[in-house]
């Protein structure tokens, strides 16, 4: 039976965010959640490499701690991984807005970050997605930005947790601006390159699931198996390529990545 | 003069019973001080009142609540038995009296903040004790019957937290009346046993004493004079054991074993002392004394006042205030009875009820449970998920 937070992907997608559903997310959870009041923001303190190296741990938990450990994971490229629609062991003991059962009354978002100096400042695309995602969820549950807490603010005894390494007051201010509509709209990846001066239409933005001649071109340029199928391996290779050039490593071949591939 | 003699014998007997009752009550208190049965009854009463017979949930939290925990020493270790305590049950270290105010405040606090004391329930950012927060968080108690009682108490209060507290206090007091009843009944059995032992041990024999008083006018006058003195000294019925024993001995009544078995022989020919006087009369007399002792000192004290008033209508006498006699009753056995609710001073709950911050959400939050203390971020992650294994994403492209 699907759990209550079945609305998460659609709410996030309509906020202009990248959303990836982890298999069987609808039925995952430590039972169902209680009434949802807000969001608790975490960071994973996971590995430095990769887009979301902590994902499997968030899904399965550890031997001493049953998963899922958060409803949402947030990759370094700003993609929300929907892990569970049910209750997750993310908050622990603490209190925020008179609410003391964080696991049941808050949605947990684990953003991929080591929590160390080697991963600071956070990628701006990730911060932006974080704030927009929280704003979309709070809008959906009908609560103000004050119902967004950092795990370090919620957890008791005080000082038990230090995540996330963000200024939560500034974070809430940004969330409030997004909720009130005073923030600029999200920047989306254009569906295709701008047409060239002679009128030829630009190459379309390609992502996982695409196939055809343009995918072969990408695979040739990346030096991987050429099969014309934009699968998981090709996506990983694109991410690696983007990462090496300091682009957003989202595995989506948009205008910027096309330009970089042309060089 | 005949009627007066009967009355005087009655006054004398009542006075003797009063003294015996005081002795028995004193011994009872000594036993109680050692056994603490009252605490056992109170604990059982609390279990019944809070609908937690096995003391597995809310009763345990209640006794461990700081407002209650300070009333006794050591820790709360409930017995596994859910049966009512026997007449000689040991109350161990538990409190024999819990003020109604502590009870009500502890209950409301547990409802608002959660039953157990830890970093979360003691955190200043937790819920503020108010009717709204009690109502919203009442599921904290995890006890449907108790939740219902609390909800009806706060609803009947119409938004007045003092009234809600008073409602809970009166509910507690009515429960405690039952506990007092149990304790009284158990005490009556014990006092009967003590009374019998005292009657036999000190040879206080109703039949003999009445007989003696009826025949001996001087002794009668002396004891009546003494009894009249008692009724004018309020609180004398709570005199201590040794004083009372001295008093009893000083009256030169036919008590004690110094004159041998039965002892009804004073001033009477030996020929009249037959089987009845030797065997049945003492046994009957002792039983009567013991039964009289179960009535308790307050009863005899009150009776003494009443009889003296009757007598004073026969003989001119300084009128004793009959109305006052009820007030003078000292409720020795019923110490557990709670004080009446609604004192003039504003309660603690009222003083903190002013809203210090925005009102709470109107949907009841989930109370803490077995898994609410689990979390897992910032712990070492052993195996990384490679990018290849990430699920495909959608959205983000215009």
Interface residues (C-beta under 8 A of the other chain):
Chain A: X12 X13 X16 X17 X18 X19 X20 X21 X22 X23 X30 X34 X35 X37 X42 X43 X44 X45 X46 X47 X49 X50 X51 X52 X53 X54 X55 X56 X57 X61 X62 X65 X66 X67 X69 X70 X75 X78 X79 X81 X87 X89 X90 X91 X92 X93 X94 X95 X96 X97 X98 X99 X100 X101 X102 X103 X104 X105 X110 X115 X143 X151 X155 X156 X157 X161 X162 X163 X188 X189 X190 X191 X205 X207 X208 X209 X232 X233 X235 X236 X239 X240 X250 X251 X252 X254
Chain B: X114 X118 X119 X120 X121 X123 X125 X126 X127 X133 X360 X361 X363 X364 X365 X366 X367 X368 X369 X371 X372 X373 X374 X375 X376 X377 X378 X379 X380 X381 X382 X383 X384 X385 X386 X387 X388 X389 X390 X391 X392 X393 X394 X395 X396 X397 X398
